[in-house]
Amino acid sequence: MEEGDARFPDLTFLQLLFGFRSFEELMVAFVDCYPSDNTTRVLLRVLFPKRPSHVIPLG
């Protein structure tokens, strides 16, 4: 198993990826969602800002 710089339980990364929640909101909602250091926290905030999104189902 490879170690990473941030922990995302279950499918919480998808909420960050699609802009549904910010990383700070994920850390409050899920106690096991956290960065390894402050640099990672800043990078996730810049790369994945919270914003409205529209997901269209296929099929």
ABEGO torsion letter per residue (X at the ends): XBBBABBBBEAAAAAAAAGABBAAAAAAABAABBBABAAAAAAAAAABBBBBBBBBBBX
